[in-house]
Amino acid sequence: MIIQENKTPKENALAGPRLIAIIKSVIWPAKDTAPITLNAAELAAVGRLAAKHDVVHFIALAVAQKALQIPKEKEELYQGKMLSTAVCVERLDYAYGQICQTLQQAKVPFVPLKGAVIKNLYPKSWMRTRCDIDILVQLQQTEQAIRALQQQNGYTVEFKNYHDYSLLKQGAPHIELHFSLKETHSNIDALLEHAWQYAEPTAPGSFEYRFTPAFFAFHQYAHAYYHFLNGGCGVRTVLDLFLLNSASPEEFGGAKPLLQQTGIFQFAEKLNELGRAWFAGAPKTQALTLLEEYIFCGGVYGEQANRIALQQQKQGGKLRYAAAKIWPSPAVLKNHYPALRRHPWLYPAFQVRRWGKLLFCGGVRRSVRELSVNSRIPAQTAGQTQKLLKELGLEKRR
């Protein structure tokens, strides 16, 4: 196993393959195949893992398609979860349509991101769950876009992140209005900062843009890479990429130079291999088993113990990880304090400011917890994590 801190690695080893089989039975129904059967305990384990990866609705869909048999008393529960998922996605799609209309009227060029596009690869678009609406606008038109969404749609700004504004409206889906796609990793950011060079309008005179197929594919892998380094990228991401490559294999071929340029081609290839092992019956190597365990443990957005074990090895061990937490490099700190990009000589001052924030804004407990996890990661786990990084071509610090 990769991470000993996870309390259910053995459960994942049993529930994971069952969950993958359930998803596969829904996306690619097979005729004259005996249904998968789960007892109450097995269903509970699969349900926990599915919830962690935001794919619970596939359980109900498999039952509806008679590809899965579960205890009768649980069918109504999962049917309700499926209906709530469908309603949630429909609300997102309706709100997304209104937002697109607002930006068109305001003459603000925009690019829909991630799930808003990937959903079209699924048999039914609502099968691709999403928790918010991600849209990219140009940096110089961010304020114009915000004003339009405030005036026409009633949204308010919650906070500014390093690459987006969080917009809220009571009873409406959350918006991440991106003014950049940069992910705080210099190797991929060098290309992501030029995203608009790869965007084209969907029609003459339209302000809605789409990325070129090659860059769209690259962005999916780059975003997966970001989440992977933060503890996990989720089963759903592997499914997204498998569907993308199945529908348009040339897109991965077109993205290959971009992936090689940013140093994540080997990582992308391993995600593709795992997708083929899960959904196309390809053999699963020991390296893919390590990757699978890491992804199962991490959930949709990653798990702390996964992230710390990974970063510990990339930093060069426990002591270097601890030192980097206490005294992060200028490259890391400038992501939190953009003024350092223009005034690097202020690095010591911002370091002191960061320490003050940790001390007086509730960050000490979190930092102590992370250092505690770092100190308790056993040598076996560290070795397996290092092996996984090597298999993915990520052993070098970036």
VOGU-3710 file (C-alpha; in Angstrom, 3 decimals, decimal comma):
1> miiqenktpk> 0,000/0,000/0,000  1,142/3,569/-0,490  -0,179/5,425/2,529  -0,433/3,764/5,921  -2,359/6,741/7,341  -5,405/5,762/5,292  -7,586/3,613/7,521  -9,193/1,577/4,737  -6,486/0,396/2,293  -7,629/-3,230/2,584
11> enalagprli> -11,221/-2,148/2,083  -10,198/-0,163/-1,009  -8,382/-3,211/-2,410  -11,705/-5,077/-2,420  -14,133/-2,225/-3,063  -12,042/-0,529/-5,763  -12,255/-3,243/-8,457  -15,983/-3,661/-7,723  -16,575/0,071/-8,142  -14,665/0,080/-11,439
21> aiiksviwpa> -16,708/-2,915/-12,641  -19,931/-1,061/-11,763  -18,890/2,068/-13,656  -17,838/-0,040/-16,631  -21,202/-1,844/-16,674  -23,017/1,508/-16,901  -20,845/3,220/-19,528  -20,399/0,090/-21,652  -23,392/-2,223/-20,990  -22,698/-5,860/-21,890
31> kdtapitlna> -25,397/-8,233/-23,110  -25,938/-11,656/-21,581  -23,608/-10,956/-18,660  -24,420/-12,027/-15,120  -25,059/-9,039/-12,849  -22,579/-8,004/-10,184  -23,906/-8,977/-6,746  -23,073/-7,122/-3,536  -24,211/-7,999/-0,030  -24,856/-5,299/2,552
41> aelaavgrla> -21,249/-5,145/3,823  -19,775/-5,106/0,321  -22,224/-2,418/-0,774  -21,321/-0,285/2,240  -17,617/-0,472/1,352  -18,206/0,279/-2,340  -20,590/3,085/-1,388  -17,995/4,733/0,855  -15,388/4,638/-1,888  -17,877/5,862/-4,508
51> akhdvvhfia> -18,852/8,795/-2,290  -15,190/9,711/-1,838  -14,848/9,882/-5,631  -18,241/11,496/-6,357  -19,507/8,566/-8,447  -22,255/7,181/-6,169  -24,879/7,632/-8,883  -23,265/4,845/-10,940  -24,398/2,347/-8,303  -28,066/3,295/-8,818
61> lavaqkalqi> -27,622/3,385/-12,594  -26,177/-0,132/-12,559  -29,117/-1,349/-10,476  -31,582/0,308/-12,890  -29,834/-1,367/-15,843  -29,961/-4,728/-13,990  -26,178/-4,903/-14,101  -25,977/-4,824/-10,292  -27,916/-6,578/-7,557  -27,934/-5,045/-4,073
71> pkekeelyqg> -30,131/-5,645/-1,005  -33,689/-4,528/-1,811  -33,873/-2,250/1,196  -30,946/-0,202/-0,185  -32,300/0,348/-3,679  -34,471/3,315/-2,745  -31,550/5,013/-0,969  -29,312/4,836/-4,032  -32,173/5,752/-6,350  -32,560/8,946/-4,330
81> kmlstavcve> -28,848/9,684/-4,603  -29,004/9,248/-8,370  -31,988/11,597/-8,699  -30,334/14,241/-6,518  -27,212/14,020/-8,686  -29,235/14,461/-11,864  -31,096/17,459/-10,423  -27,846/19,059/-9,220  -26,208/18,713/-12,636  -29,310/20,054/-14,390
91> rldyaygqic> -29,186/23,131/-12,118  -25,524/23,586/-12,991  -26,254/23,352/-16,715  -29,103/25,865/-16,469  -26,957/28,329/-14,512  -24,073/27,772/-16,931  -26,337/28,717/-19,854  -27,333/31,947/-18,105  -23,704/32,798/-17,338  -22,690/32,210/-20,950
101> qtlqqakvpf> -25,500/34,497/-22,107  -24,368/37,226/-19,694  -20,745/37,061/-20,855  -21,822/37,073/-24,502  -23,908/40,196/-23,938  -21,057/41,849/-22,038  -18,714/41,000/-24,930  -16,291/39,194/-22,638  -14,408/36,308/-24,308  -14,598/33,151/-22,191
111> vplkgavikn> -13,630/29,477/-22,269  -15,651/26,778/-20,425  -13,348/24,434/-18,532  -13,161/20,816/-17,439  -16,530/19,202/-16,657  -18,573/21,646/-18,764  -16,847/20,168/-21,839  -15,950/16,644/-20,674  -19,621/15,918/-19,851  -20,351/15,554/-23,570
121> lypkswmrtr> -18,210/12,409/-23,708  -20,526/10,521/-21,345  -23,574/8,530/-22,547  -25,706/11,112/-20,723  -24,122/14,425/-19,800  -25,488/14,409/-16,245  -23,433/11,279/-15,508  -20,380/13,574/-15,270  -20,810/15,118/-11,835  -19,568/18,642/-11,092
131> cdidilvqlq> -19,632/20,768/-7,971  -19,199/24,202/-9,554  -18,865/26,132/-12,825  -15,343/26,801/-14,075  -14,869/29,510/-16,702  -11,722/31,238/-17,964  -11,677/34,912/-18,941  -8,768/37,142/-19,897  -7,018/38,847/-16,995  -7,685/42,356/-18,302
141> qteqairalq> -11,423/41,645/-18,577  -11,904/39,986/-15,184  -13,467/43,066/-13,571  -15,809/43,526/-16,533  -16,911/39,896/-16,254  -17,483/40,204/-12,494  -19,574/43,365/-12,916  -21,724/41,681/-15,538  -22,312/38,607/-13,356  -23,111/40,824/-10,366
151> qqngytvefk> -25,561/43,027/-12,253  -27,243/40,415/-14,451  -27,051/37,259/-12,347  -26,827/38,520/-8,771  -23,474/36,965/-7,891  -21,089/38,425/-5,299  -17,343/37,932/-4,870  -16,464/35,643/-1,962  -12,667/35,813/-2,265  -9,789/35,965/-4,740
161> nyhdysllkq> -7,588/32,922/-5,157  -4,225/32,712/-6,905  -5,878/31,982/-10,267  -9,599/32,687/-9,869  -12,373/34,609/-8,141  -14,902/32,633/-6,128  -18,416/33,929/-6,890  -21,470/33,062/-4,806  -25,220/33,501/-5,047  -27,709/32,028/-2,599
171> gaphielhfs> -29,455/29,027/-4,113  -27,253/29,046/-7,209  -24,158/27,039/-8,201  -20,728/28,290/-7,192  -18,604/29,900/-9,925  -14,836/29,761/-10,212  -14,062/32,643/-12,558  -10,507/31,955/-13,677  -8,232/34,710/-14,918  -5,378/32,183/-15,196
181> lkethsnida> -4,922/28,419/-15,459  -1,600/28,389/-13,616  -1,389/25,697/-10,918  1,674/26,810/-8,851  3,958/24,272/-10,577  6,498/25,982/-12,790  6,845/23,158/-15,327  3,172/23,221/-16,367  2,613/26,904/-15,594  5,125/27,879/-18,273
191> llehawqyae> 2,590/26,648/-20,843  -0,687/27,210/-18,986  -0,019/30,945/-18,722  -0,311/31,122/-22,518  -3,680/29,336/-22,642  -5,391/32,022/-24,726  -2,965/31,382/-27,579  -4,661/27,995/-27,940  -8,274/29,266/-27,805  -10,568/29,743/-30,792
201> ptapgsfeyr> -14,110/31,218/-31,022  -16,870/28,649/-31,481  -18,394/30,743/-34,287  -17,666/34,036/-36,063  -18,579/36,925/-33,768  -19,070/34,659/-30,731  -17,379/35,440/-27,427  -17,448/31,774/-26,398  -14,121/30,108/-27,112  -12,837/26,541/-27,036
211> ftpaffafhq> -9,305/25,295/-26,661  -7,698/23,488/-29,557  -8,080/19,706/-29,102  -4,382/19,268/-28,279  -4,341/21,988/-25,626  -7,661/20,837/-24,160  -6,204/17,351/-23,694  -2,994/18,816/-22,254  -4,988/20,869/-19,738  -6,821/17,763/-18,476
221> yahayyhfln> -3,511/16,019/-17,796  -1,941/19,148/-16,295  -4,887/19,595/-13,925  -4,717/15,898/-12,991  -0,997/16,353/-12,307  -1,735/19,278/-9,979  -4,289/17,286/-7,984  -2,090/14,181/-8,004  0,741/16,100/-6,325  -1,784/17,309/-3,756
231> ggcgvrtvld> -2,827/13,806/-2,736  -4,908/12,287/-5,531  -6,759/12,980/-8,765  -9,764/10,667/-8,411  -11,348/7,772/-10,281  -13,450/10,251/-12,253  -10,357/11,847/-13,790  -9,073/8,503/-15,070  -12,522/7,850/-16,551  -12,589/11,317/-18,160
241> lfllnsaspe> -9,220/10,730/-19,801  -10,159/7,243/-20,996  -13,342/8,595/-22,604  -11,410/11,473/-24,161  -8,831/9,148/-25,676  -11,485/6,692/-26,843  -13,478/9,425/-28,580  -10,477/11,302/-30,025  -7,214/9,342/-29,801  -5,554/11,950/-31,985
251> efggakpllq> -6,017/14,540/-29,229  -3,522/12,741/-26,999  -1,171/12,466/-29,968  -1,537/16,197/-30,570  -0,917/16,915/-26,901  2,244/14,779/-26,781  4,670/17,647/-27,586  3,025/19,814/-24,904  3,199/17,009/-22,355  6,839/16,347/-23,193
261> qtgifqfaek> 7,677/20,052/-23,067  6,292/20,286/-19,520  7,763/17,001/-18,295  4,504/15,146/-17,617  4,264/12,842/-20,637  5,241/9,734/-18,649  2,688/10,656/-15,979  0,001/11,071/-18,663  0,909/7,727/-20,239  0,554/5,937/-16,901
271> lnelgrawfa> -2,904/7,457/-16,345  -3,863/6,225/-19,808  -2,500/2,753/-19,039  -4,513/2,634/-15,821  -7,642/3,670/-17,738  -7,079/0,859/-20,234  -6,540/-1,627/-17,385  -9,732/-0,522/-15,651  -12,067/-0,097/-18,586  -10,593/-2,066/-21,511
281> gapktqaltl> -9,225/-5,180/-19,806  -5,537/-4,403/-20,378  -3,049/-6,076/-17,994  -2,254/-4,270/-14,753  1,420/-3,988/-13,839  2,837/-3,535/-10,343  3,367/0,158/-11,128  -0,296/0,526/-12,067  -1,307/-1,230/-8,838  0,671/1,357/-6,848
291> leeyifcggv> -0,954/4,155/-8,846  -4,400/2,622/-8,339  -3,917/2,384/-4,559  -2,814/6,016/-4,407  -5,827/7,180/-6,417  -8,334/5,091/-4,456  -6,983/6,501/-1,171  -6,960/10,088/-2,401  -10,558/10,640/-3,466  -11,586/13,433/-5,849
301> ygeqanrial> -9,251/16,170/-4,636  -6,586/14,325/-2,693  -5,859/13,213/0,856  -3,426/14,868/3,261  -1,396/11,738/4,029  -1,001/10,980/0,305  0,139/14,532/-0,377  2,647/14,609/2,476  4,185/11,234/1,556  4,549/12,376/-2,048
311> qqqkqggklr> 5,985/15,791/-1,228  8,322/14,266/1,350  9,961/12,168/-1,343  10,084/15,018/-3,859  11,742/17,226/-1,257  14,303/14,536/-0,460  13,146/13,113/2,879  11,475/13,980/6,177  13,931/16,665/7,282  13,884/18,512/3,970
321> yaaakiwpsp> 10,092/18,375/3,877  9,913/19,836/7,393  12,415/22,563/6,459  10,406/23,446/3,353  7,245/23,782/5,457  8,960/26,128/7,901  10,928/28,111/5,311  9,344/27,692/1,832  11,345/28,731/-1,216  10,683/32,036/-3,028
331> avlknhypal> 9,117/30,043/-5,891  6,508/28,637/-3,492  5,947/31,815/-1,498  5,299/33,995/-4,543  2,192/31,919/-5,299  0,738/33,183/-2,018  2,162/36,699/-2,298  2,215/37,764/-5,991  4,021/41,014/-5,087  7,179/38,897/-4,745
341> rrhpwlypaf> 7,191/38,440/-8,521  7,862/42,175/-8,892  9,861/42,681/-5,688  11,841/39,483/-4,899  13,973/41,403/-2,386  10,900/41,422/-0,098  11,164/37,649/0,398  12,315/37,851/4,082  9,512/40,309/4,912  6,849/38,094/3,376
351> qvrrwgkllf> 8,328/35,080/5,137  7,843/36,868/8,467  4,328/37,846/7,371  3,571/34,192/6,624  4,786/33,124/10,060  2,578/35,778/11,632  -0,392/34,503/9,673  0,306/30,960/10,870  0,574/32,098/14,472  -2,435/34,402/14,635
361> cggvrrsvre> -4,820/33,101/11,937  -5,161/29,452/12,948  -2,460/27,891/10,790  -0,257/26,523/13,563  -2,470/23,526/14,336  -2,631/22,529/10,677  1,140/22,867/10,248  1,847/20,847/13,389  -0,535/18,138/12,182  1,228/17,984/8,810
371> lsvnsripaq> 4,667/17,767/10,432  3,349/15,018/12,689  2,128/13,019/9,684  5,479/13,648/7,988  7,385/12,232/10,967  5,199/9,111/11,189  5,391/7,960/7,565  7,209/4,594/7,742  10,219/3,702/5,614  8,241/1,112/3,628
381> tagqtqkllk> 5,652/3,695/2,612  8,371/6,182/1,720  10,055/3,556/-0,455  6,865/2,662/-2,280  6,050/6,323/-2,840  9,526/6,907/-4,268  9,019/3,920/-6,573  5,676/5,307/-7,758  7,210/8,725/-8,472  9,957/7,058/-10,511
391> elglekrr> 7,429/5,047/-12,528  5,548/8,268/-13,273  8,668/10,208/-14,179  8,079/12,609/-11,278  10,992/11,772/-8,968  12,780/15,020/-9,767  11,793/18,089/-7,758  9,815/20,663/-9,732
//
